[in-house]
Amino acid sequence: MAGPFDDGALRDSFVEAVNFVSGASLETGVSAERIGLAALQRSSHAICVTDAQINPPGPTISFVNNAYLDIFRCDVDQAVGRSPRVGQGPLTNRHVLDRLRSHIEAGESIQAQAINYRFDRTAFRLRWSIDPMMRDGVVTGFVALLHDVTTEDRMRRRLAALDTLMNRGKVASRLDRDKRFRPIAQALASAL
């Protein structure tokens, strides 16, 4: 698997971060890089690391984990070395992509979701959180956490539709009840 550490500065910043989080050090005999890569690889969250080249043909993917491969239904050779733009297609919201680009150009983090495409070109809803990786104030790449929210989104829409139907049922029930009790209410009103 291609690693995200072709750039020495990127590797150093990653090792520093892993050392801080895990308390690992190079004196333990197990490199922080190996600990970090193992953790990234085993994460249930899909992770994608790219370089900082924004304009086509970039950015270029330098690392993906197994969860990414599962979501996009591809193997590592299909993903590494390509642009994440491969996941865009006709149903991908252009407004969301424009917002993504403006945040990336500014070196800012962004969270959003849009229709994306797997490598077999089936559409799905992808939620992402993309953060810049910085070294000495310069963006050296981006790391993205990705989640397939297709099922979650479908369930949310079904629950909203069910809620709407239930509310319609309550209104219909009230109207029906009002019709049944209207003669009684009128009789009481005329008796008073």
Secondary structure, DSSP 8 states (H G I E B T S, - for coil): ---S-SSHHHHHHHHHHHHHHH---GGGSS-HHHHHHHHHHH-SSEEEEEES--STT---EEEE-HHHHHHHT--HHHHTTS-GGGG--TTS-HHHHHHHHHHHHTT--EEEEEEEE-TT--EEEEEEEEEEEEETTEEEEEEEEEEE-HHHHHHHHHHHHHHHHHHHHHHHHHHHHHHHHHHHHHHHHHH-
